[in-house]
Amino acid sequence: MAAASIQAIALTVIICIRYHRSLRQVEDLLFERGIDIYDETVRFWSNRFGPMFVAEIRLTWPQVFVATSIF
């Protein structure tokens, strides 16, 4: 896989996870950046690579936030 396509996948998944946008909104945002993909591709990438991104974020998340409960 080319570096550009890896960056496109990462950008797509981060937008979906971080900003909670719909598939069509993510498709439109990426089209404005010059990446022409379908909303089904966004769904596939989010379902396939999303859990990996979340797991990586949780590993780097400070343990203070994990161990503390607000209740």
DRENPA-3360 file (N, C-alpha, C; in nm, 2 decimals, always signed):
BEGIN
1 = MAAASIQA = +0.08/-0.12/+0.00/+0.00/+0.00/+0.00/+0.09/+0.12/+0.00 ~ +0.05/+0.22/-0.08/+0.13/+0.34/-0.08/+0.10/+0.43/+0.04 ~ +0.20/+0.51/+0.07/+0.19/+0.59/+0.19/+0.07/+0.69/+0.19 ~ +0.04/+0.73/+0.07/-0.08/+0.83/+0.05/-0.21/+0.76/+0.09 ~ -0.22/+0.63/+0.05/-0.34/+0.56/+0.08/-0.35/+0.53/+0.23 ~ -0.24/+0.50/+0.29/-0.24/+0.48/+0.44/-0.28/+0.60/+0.51 ~ -0.23/+0.72/+0.46/-0.27/+0.84/+0.52/-0.42/+0.87/+0.50 ~ -0.47/+0.84/+0.38/-0.61/+0.86/+0.36/-0.70/+0.77/+0.45;
9 = IALTVIIC = -0.66/+0.65/+0.47/-0.74/+0.56/+0.56/-0.73/+0.62/+0.70 ~ -0.61/+0.66/+0.74/-0.60/+0.71/+0.88/-0.69/+0.84/+0.90 ~ -0.68/+0.93/+0.80/-0.76/+1.05/+0.81/-0.91/+1.02/+0.81 ~ -0.95/+0.92/+0.73/-1.09/+0.88/+0.73/-1.14/+0.83/+0.86 ~ -1.06/+0.74/+0.92/-1.10/+0.67/+1.04/-1.10/+0.77/+1.16 ~ -1.00/+0.86/+1.16/-0.99/+0.96/+1.27/-1.11/+1.06/+1.26 ~ -1.15/+1.10/+1.14/-1.26/+1.19/+1.13/-1.39/+1.12/+1.18 ~ -1.41/+0.99/+1.15/-1.52/+0.92/+1.19/-1.53/+0.90/+1.35;
17 = IRYHRSLR = -1.41/+0.87/+1.40/-1.41/+0.84/+1.55/-1.41/+0.97/+1.63 ~ -1.33/+1.06/+1.59/-1.31/+1.18/+1.67/-1.43/+1.28/+1.66 ~ -1.48/+1.30/+1.54/-1.58/+1.40/+1.52/-1.72/+1.35/+1.50 ~ -1.74/+1.22/+1.50/-1.87/+1.15/+1.49/-1.96/+1.21/+1.38 ~ -1.90/+1.21/+1.26/-1.96/+1.25/+1.14/-2.03/+1.13/+1.07 ~ -2.13/+1.16/+0.99/-2.20/+1.06/+0.91/-2.10/+1.02/+0.80 ~ -2.13/+0.90/+0.74/-2.05/+0.85/+0.63/-2.05/+0.95/+0.51 ~ -2.16/+1.01/+0.48/-2.17/+1.10/+0.37/-2.09/+1.23/+0.40;
25 = QVEDLLFE = -2.10/+1.27/+0.53/-2.02/+1.40/+0.56/-1.87/+1.37/+0.55 ~ -1.83/+1.26/+0.60/-1.69/+1.22/+0.58/-1.65/+1.21/+0.44 ~ -1.73/+1.15/+0.36/-1.71/+1.15/+0.21/-1.69/+1.29/+0.15 ~ -1.78/+1.38/+0.19/-1.78/+1.52/+0.14/-1.65/+1.59/+0.19 ~ -1.61/+1.57/+0.32/-1.49/+1.63/+0.37/-1.37/+1.59/+0.29 ~ -1.36/+1.46/+0.27/-1.25/+1.40/+0.20/-1.24/+1.45/+0.05 ~ -1.36/+1.46/-0.01/-1.37/+1.51/-0.15/-1.31/+1.65/-0.16 ~ -1.34/+1.73/-0.06/-1.29/+1.87/-0.06/-1.14/+1.87/-0.05;
33 = RGIDIYDE = -1.08/+1.76/+0.01/-0.93/+1.75/+0.02/-0.87/+1.68/-0.10 ~ -0.96/+1.64/-0.20/-0.91/+1.57/-0.32/-0.90/+1.42/-0.31 ~ -0.97/+1.36/-0.21/-0.98/+1.22/-0.20/-1.12/+1.18/-0.24 ~ -1.13/+1.11/-0.35/-1.27/+1.07/-0.40/-1.29/+0.92/-0.37 ~ -1.38/+0.90/-0.27/-1.42/+0.77/-0.23/-1.57/+0.76/-0.20 ~ -1.62/+0.64/-0.19/-1.76/+0.63/-0.16/-1.79/+0.62/-0.01 ~ -1.91/+0.64/+0.03/-1.94/+0.63/+0.17/-1.93/+0.49/+0.22 ~ -1.95/+0.39/+0.13/-1.94/+0.25/+0.17/-1.79/+0.22/+0.20;
41 = TVRFWSNR = -1.70/+0.29/+0.13/-1.56/+0.27/+0.16/-1.52/+0.33/+0.30 ~ -1.59/+0.44/+0.33/-1.57/+0.50/+0.46/-1.62/+0.40/+0.57 ~ -1.73/+0.34/+0.55/-1.79/+0.25/+0.65/-1.70/+0.13/+0.66 ~ -1.65/+0.07/+0.55/-1.56/-0.04/+0.55/-1.43/-0.01/+0.63 ~ -1.37/+0.10/+0.60/-1.24/+0.14/+0.66/-1.27/+0.17/+0.81 ~ -1.38/+0.23/+0.85/-1.40/+0.26/+0.99/-1.43/+0.13/+1.07 ~ -1.50/+0.03/+1.01/-1.52/-0.09/+1.08/-1.40/-0.18/+1.08 ~ -1.31/-0.17/+0.98/-1.20/-0.26/+0.98/-1.08/-0.20/+1.06;
49 = FGPMFVAE = -1.05/-0.07/+1.04/-0.94/-0.01/+1.11/-0.97/+0.07/+1.23 ~ -1.10/+0.10/+1.26/-1.13/+0.18/+1.37/-1.09/+0.12/+1.51 ~ -1.12/-0.01/+1.53/-1.08/-0.07/+1.65/-0.93/-0.07/+1.68 ~ -0.85/-0.07/+1.57/-0.70/-0.07/+1.59/-0.66/+0.07/+1.63 ~ -0.72/+0.18/+1.58/-0.69/+0.31/+1.62/-0.74/+0.34/+1.76 ~ -0.85/+0.29/+1.80/-0.90/+0.30/+1.94/-0.81/+0.23/+2.04 ~ -0.77/+0.11/+2.00/-0.67/+0.04/+2.09/-0.54/+0.11/+2.11 ~ -0.49/+0.17/+2.00/-0.37/+0.25/+2.01/-0.38/+0.37/+2.09;
57 = IRLTWPQV = -0.50/+0.44/+2.08/-0.52/+0.56/+2.16/-0.53/+0.52/+2.30 ~ -0.60/+0.41/+2.33/-0.61/+0.37/+2.47/-0.48/+0.34/+2.54 ~ -0.39/+0.29/+2.46/-0.26/+0.25/+2.51/-0.18/+0.38/+2.55 ~ -0.20/+0.49/+2.47/-0.12/+0.61/+2.50/-0.20/+0.70/+2.59 ~ -0.33/+0.67/+2.62/-0.41/+0.76/+2.71/-0.35/+0.75/+2.85 ~ -0.34/+0.87/+2.92/-0.28/+0.87/+3.05/-0.37/+0.78/+3.15 ~ -0.30/+0.70/+3.23/-0.36/+0.61/+3.32/-0.45/+0.68/+3.43 ~ -0.42/+0.81/+3.45/-0.50/+0.88/+3.54/-0.65/+0.89/+3.50;
65 = FVATSIF = -0.67/+0.90/+3.37/-0.81/+0.91/+3.32/-0.88/+0.77/+3.32 ~ -0.80/+0.67/+3.30/-0.85/+0.54/+3.30/-0.89/+0.49/+3.44 ~ -0.81/+0.52/+3.54/-0.83/+0.47/+3.67/-0.93/+0.55/+3.75 ~ -0.96/+0.67/+3.71/-1.05/+0.75/+3.79/-1.19/+0.74/+3.74 ~ -1.28/+0.74/+3.82/-1.43/+0.73/+3.79/-1.49/+0.86/+3.84 ~ -1.59/+0.91/+3.76/-1.66/+1.03/+3.80/-1.78/+1.00/+3.89 ~ -1.80/+0.87/+3.91/-1.92/+0.83/+3.99/-1.88/+0.78/+4.13;
% end
